[in-house]
Amino acid sequence: MFEYQGISFDDVVKDDDGHLWSQICSECAKKVKPGKHSLDDVGSGICGVEGCENEADYYIDFEN
């Protein structure tokens, strides 16, 4: 579980470089305030926000 801006992500990946990322749908992305993250519009799979089963529209990269 990963908490970001009060949103719980249940599917977060830490890559070999130590960067954290997940996938997120457009509905959940609207809840994310500007901050230390970026959105890539090539997301796929199910949204990584806990309880959301929507298809992901973006990948969200979290800055360390």
PERAJO-V461727 format. One record per helix or strand. SS is the DSSP state (a for helix, b for strand). FROM is the first residue (numbers start at 1). TO is the last residue. If there is no record, write none. Layout:
ss;from;to
SS;FROM;TO
SS;FROM;TO
This chain:
ss;from;to
b;2;4
b;7;9
b;13;14
b;20;24
a;26;29
b;37;40
b;46;46
b;49;49
b;55;55
b;58;62
